[in-house]
Each structure stands twice: as C-alpha cells, then as structure tokens.
Amino acid sequence: MLSLIQLLDDEKCFEVVRELRWPDGVTCPHCHAPHVVKQGQDDTQRFRQRYRCLNCQRKFDDLTGTVFAGHHQPLRQWVAFLVRAAPMTTLDRCLYLMGLNLSNRQIAHELGLNEDDAQNMTRSLRQGVVEASITPPLAGTVEIDEVYLVAGHKGQSDLVKKNLGLAADDV
C-alpha cells in the first residue's frame, strides 16, 4: 500500500511553499525588501533555496520565519500532514486533524511519525494560528458586563473625584 508521503516530491513541496509565501516574488523576511539574490541550496535539503537580502545583507531560506523552520522533519512530512488534514480552505487543511480532536499519538500514527515530532508539529501550527490572528479594534459604544472599577484609596474621596473629573457635589 502506498502512503501519501511516498507520492510527494521534495522539489514540488518547496515550489509550493515559495508560491504560497511569495506570490509576487521573494522578499526578505527580516526587512521585507524585494531585492534578494539566490545563494545556492541547503546542504541537507537540496531543493531548499537560500537567499541573501541586498538591503539588510541577512541570509534566509524558503522556510525562515515559518512554522516549518527549525524542525528536522522533511518538508514533505509537513505537506502530508496538511494535505491529509482536509480538502477545504487553507486554514481547514492546517487544523482539520486537530479539529477532529485526534491525539498527537493518533496524528503521529496517521503520518508515520514518532509522537514527539507530532507534538512539535501541532504545537507549531497552533502557535502560528495564534500569531496570525488579529484582535479587532473596538469602536463606537461597547457594552460590557460585570466590570470592577477601583474607586480610589480609602479615605481619599476628594482625590478620586479629582481623577474622575467630578465636582464635589456630583458624587
């Protein structure tokens, strides 16, 4: 029986990462400048392209600054994890297996990984989702329940009135 990982090609995986990460061309993850030059391939992963930024002179590669960086699993392991996750949107692909409440042990078994690697993968994906989420700014009238407001220090009601901008007879 063939597994999904056996069907994945390392070269294609890195091409997909580059296309998704930089649809308008490679930019430096450090200073976001578009002026970069290729600096060969990685020694251990031959399709992992290295770059050097002409603006800040820093070096980076296809995975720098992504949830895939810093892990010893081949990129095809990550892609298999994401492809198996779901045939829906990008976010759904990333979270599907975890959304099914599969344990890291089950995920590891499904992907042919050891449990520590599965734990690291799910932790990185969760962290990436948290970092990518934005808190919407509040505007207009905002209603809240059960707010505790410190009125001031005991015996210093005049100071509290002054800080609230109230006249002495308003309280």
N, C-alpha and C positions, 0 to 999 in steps of 0.2 A: 504494500500500500504506500503510495506517495504522500508525503506531507507537504503542506504549503511552503514550508521553508526550503525544501528541495527545489521548488519551482521558481523561487525568487533569485534574481540575478543581482549581484552586488553593484555592478555598474548602473543598472537601471534604478536601483534604490537611491543611489547618490544623485542621479539625474533628477529624480522626482523631488528629492529634498531641495535641490537647487532651484527647480522650477517653482515650487511652492514658497520657498523662503524669499527668493529674489525674482519675482515675475518681471520686474523692469530692469534687471541687471544686478550684478553683485555689488553690494555696498558694505562698507566696513561696519561691523557690529559695535565698534568702540566709539567712532566719531561720526558714523553714518555717511561718510563721504563716498561718492561713486567712483573715485579714482583709485582703482586697485589693479595689481598685476598678479598673474599666476606665478607661484613659486614651487612648482613640482607637486608630487603626490606624497601622501603619508607613507612611511616606511612599512607599516604593518597592514594598511588597507590601501591598496594601490589605486582605487577609484575615488578616494577621499582627497579632493583638491585642496592644496594650500594656496594662500594668498598673502600679499603684503600691501598695506594701505600706503599710497603715495602721500597722503595728507598727514597722518599721525605716525607713520612708519611702523605701526604694530602689525604683527603677523597673526593670522587666523586661518581657520579651515571651514569646510562645509558645515560642521557641527558645532562650532564655537558659539556659545551663548544659547544653545538649545537644550531641551530636556534629554537629548541623545548624547550630549557631551560628557566625557569623564567616565564612561562605562566601558567595560571590556567586551560586552556582547557585540557581535557584528550588527551592522545596521539592518540587515535582513531579518534578524530576530525581532527588532523593534517593529519593522514594517509588517511582519507576520502577525505580531500582537495587534497592531492597529487594523490590519485588513480583516482579521478574524473578528474583530470587535463588532462590526456592523456594516451593512451595505448602505448606510444613510449619509447624513451630513458629516463633516469633518469632526465636529465635536462628538457626535454619536459614535464614530469609529474609535475615538480615543477612550470613551467611557463605557462602552457597551458591556464588556465583560465585568467591569467593576460594578456597573449599574445592575447587573444580574445578581449582585451580591455573591459572586464567586469568591471563594477564599483565595489567598495567594498560592496556597497549595494546589488548588484546582487550576488556577491560571498557569502555574508552573507546569503541571502535568499536560495541560492542553497545548502548551507551546514547546514542551520538551526542554524546560529549563530547570535548574535547581531552585529551591524555594527562596534562597537569599536573593538571587537575581530577579525573580518575580517580584519580591518585596521592593527591591530598588526601583524596578520599572514602574510599579504602581505608585510608589512614593513620588517619583519624579513627575509622573503625569499629573498627579493631584496637585503638586506644588506649582506646576506650570499653569494649571487651570486657575488656581488661586491668584497667581501673579498676573494672569491675563484679565481677570475680572475687574471691572471698574465699578466704583461706587457712584451712583447717580447723584448729581448735586441737587439739593433741595431748593425750591423756590416758592414764593408766594406763601400762603398760610399753611402751616404744618401743624397738625394736631398730634399730640402725644398723650399717653395716659400714665398716671402714677409717677409723676416727677417729684423728686425730693430736692428742695431748694434750701440751702443753708441760709438762714435769715440773718445770721451775724453772730457776734460774740455775746455771751451772757453779760447783761448789764450795760451794753453799749448800743442801745437802740438808736441814739442820735447818729452814730456812725453808720448804721445800717440805712437809715433814712437818707443820709447824705449820699451814700453809694448808689442808692436806688433812684436818686433824683427826686425824692418826695419832700414836700413841705412837712413841717412838724405836725400840722393838723390834718394831713391826708391819711395818716395811719390810724 
